[in-house]
Amino acid sequence: MTDTPHAREVDGPACTGELLDEGALVLRWAPDGREPVLFVHPDVAPRAGTPPHAGIPVCWPWFGPGPTDDAPSHGFARNAVWEHVGTTTEASGTTVSYRLTDAEATHPAWPHPYRLELTAVLADTLTISLTTHNTGDEDVVVGEALHAYLAVGDVREAVVTGLDGARYHDKVTDEDEVQSGDLVLGGRTDRVYCTTGAVVVEDPVLRRRLRVEADGASCRVVWNPWDDLAADLDDVGEAWPRFVCVEAANVLDDVVTVPAGGSHTLTYRLTVEDA
């Protein structure tokens, strides 16, 4: 394996973008006439074998720490090199498709046959669909997230709307709370919200709104490491104010049971609006 993951550039009718075969990662996306929408450190390039804190990583088949000490955080799908199935460009946008099976990536902590399919449609809106196919004879339980790093001018100035009244688990304090009003980040934030509605990041610095919608996801995760944790992440570092993660997820008590021979699809849609 080379030091640099294999990248696929997209220069479509309505946007530009970049995807990495490693992790089936949508690394960059910018609709025509817009600033980049996904955070990537300006000076630290992704390295093979090290999932970057950038773009929209795939967390699968668990979220957070693994079920055993040797299990990779956020699962093994983001560490694997996916099969590129194809790229097509039409007037409506560019579609990039990937596939991953248990023949290419697995772990003793999750020894189940499966087929994952990821389809990314890059246009004036970004749409990513992750489908889990259970190819085995027993039901399987999947934790998953599309861990989107949304680029903002300054996270301390951003306002996250659409969460008012939602129950959430605060992973920083290990407390269960209810959101009151809009969310303004004032320190390290790691919250799992029980909500299926649209979430909007209001960005007064870049003068835009980022609208996140999802299907097949019971949770939204909001995360930023702030300066204390970011210091230990070399592809974040002092750039931590430049993003907020708003993820679509099925985690904690809301993991998904995929029946034998069945499938489940998680879809993430991201749209840029003028402020």
N, C-alpha and C positions, 0 to 999 in steps of 0.2 A: 504494500500500500504506500502511495506517495504521501508527502507531508501535506498536500493540498487536496481537499475533497473534489471530486469531479463536479463541475458546475455546468448548468444549462441556462444559457441566456435567453430571455424572451424580449422581443421587440415587436409587439403586436400592434393592432390597429388603434388601440385606445390606451396602451400603457407599456411600460417596460418592467422587467423583473428578472429574477435569478433564482434558480432552485439547485439544491445539492442532492446528488444521489444518496449520499450518506445521510440517513435519517429521513429521506423524502422531504427535505426541509425547504419550505418557501422562505428564502433568505431576504429577498428584496421585492418590493412592489411599489410602483409609483404611477398613478394615472397621468395621462398627458396633461402638462401644465401644472402639476402638483409637486410639492416637495415629497421626498420618500416617506412612506407611511409606516414602514417597519424599522425598528432600531437595529443598527449594526454598528459596532464600535468603529470609529473612523480610522483607527490606527492599528487595530489588531485583527488580522485575517483569520478566518476559521482554519482549524488544523484537523487533519484526519485523525480519527480515534478519540476526539475530544468534542462532545456536543457543545456548540456555542450558545451563549446567552444572547440570542439574536434571532430575528425572523419569527417563524412559527414552528417550534419543535413539536414532535409527536410524542406524547407521554403515553406509554402502553406496554404491558397490560396492567400496570399499577401506577399510582401517582404518589410522589414523595418517596420515602424510604421503602425499600423492598421488603418482602416477607422474611428474608434471611439476611444475615450480615454480609454475605458476599454478593447479594443481588444489587444490581446497579440502580441508583436513584432514578425515579421516573421510568423504570422499565428498560427493556433492551431494544425496543424498536428504534429509538433515536440514535443508537450506536451502530445500527446495522446498515449495510449498503443494500438499498432496495433495487429491484429490477425495474429499469425504465421500460414501460410498456409502449409508450408512444407520445408524440407531441403533434397536435393539429392546430392550425390557425384558420379561423373563419372571420367573417366580418364582425361577429359578435365578441370575439376574443380568442385567446390561446388556451388550449386545454393540455395539461401535462398529466400523465397517468403513471402510477407506480404500483408495484406488487411486492409483497413479502410473505414468505411461508415459513413454517417450522423447519423446513429443510435448510433454510438460510440462517435463521436466528431463533434461539430458544434459550431456556435456562432451567436448571433442575427445580427451581422454586415454582415454575409454571410449565410443567411438562405436558402440554396439550397440543394436539394438531390444530392448525388454524391457517387461514389465508387472509391477509390484510390487503385492502386496496385503497389507495389514496388518489383522488382526482382533484387537481387544482385548476380552476378556471380564472385566468388573469384577464380582466377587462377593466371597464371603469369602476366595477365592483370586483372584489376578490372573494371567491367562493372555494372553500376547501371541504371535501367530503372524505371522511375516514370510515370505511366499512370493515367490520369484523365478521368474517365467515367462520363459524364453528364447524370444522370438517370432521370432528370426532363423534363418538357415540355417547358422550356424556355432556350434560350442561356445564358451562364454564362461567366463572364470574370475572368480569373485566372492570378495572379502573382505568380511566383514560382522560386525556385532556389535549386540546390544541392550545398550546402555551404561548399565545401571541404577545410579542414585545411591540407595543405601539409607540411610535416615535412622537414625542411632544417637545415643545420648546423648553419647558421647565416644569417638572412634575409638581413642584411646590405651588405653581400657579394654576395647574389644571383642576378641573372639577368633573367628577364622575357622577352622572345622573342616571336615573332609572332603577336605583336600588332602594329607594325610600320604602320603609315598611318590611323589607326582606329580612328574614332570619339569617344569621351568619355565625360561623365558627371562626374565632380569631385565633390563628395558630401561633401568634406572638405571645398572647396572654393565656391561651388555652381556656378561653371563656366563650360561652354562647351569648350572643347579643342580638338586638334588632336594630337595623339601620334607621336613623332618624334624619330625614332630609338628604341633601346631596352629600357625597363623600369628597372631602378635601384632605389629601394626604399630608400629614405633618410629621411623619417619622416612619420607621420600618413598618411595612404593611404586608400582611399575609392573611387574607380572609377568603373563606369559602362561603359564598352566598347561595341560599336556596331560592332560586328564581329562574324563570324561563323567559322573562321579558327582555326587550332591547335595552342595552346599556350604551350610553353615549359619553365619550370623553370630550369635554369642552376645553379647547386649547386657546386661550386668549393671546399667547405669545405668537403662535403660528397662524392665528386667526382662522381656525377651522374646527370642525367637529368630526370625530371618528365614531361612527355608529356600528355597534357590534350586535348581530342577531345570530341565533343558532337554532337548530332543530336537533332533536335526539339528545339533548343535554339538560340535565336537571339542575346544574350548578353553574355559577360564574365565579371565577377566582380572580381576585385583584392582588397584585404583588409588586412591591418595589423593595430592594434590599436596604436602601438608604446608605449613608456613607460608611457606617460601621461594617456591615457585611460586604459591601461592594469592594472594599479595600482588599478582600481576599479573592476577588474574581478578576483575573487579569484582563478579561475581555469586557469588563464593565468599568471597574476602577472609578476614576473621577467623572466618567460619563453617566453615572447613575441618575442625575436629574433629567436625562434626555429620553426617558421612557417610563411607561407604566404598563404592566401586563394586565390585560383583561382577557381571561381564558374561558372557553366553553369546556365543561368537564362533567364527568360522572365519577364522583369520588366520595370518600367517607361513607356515610350511610346510603348514598345514592349511586353505588356501583351498579353495573348492568349484568344481568344474567342472560347469556346468549344460549338458547337451547341447542341441543344436538342437531346438526344439519341446518341450523338457522343462522340469521345474520342480524347485525345492528349497525346503523349508520349515524354518525355524528357529523353535522354540517355546521360550518362556521362561515358567516358572511360579514364582510367588512366594507363599509362605504365611507367616502370622504364627502363632507358637506361644508359649504361656506359658513363661517360664523356670522 
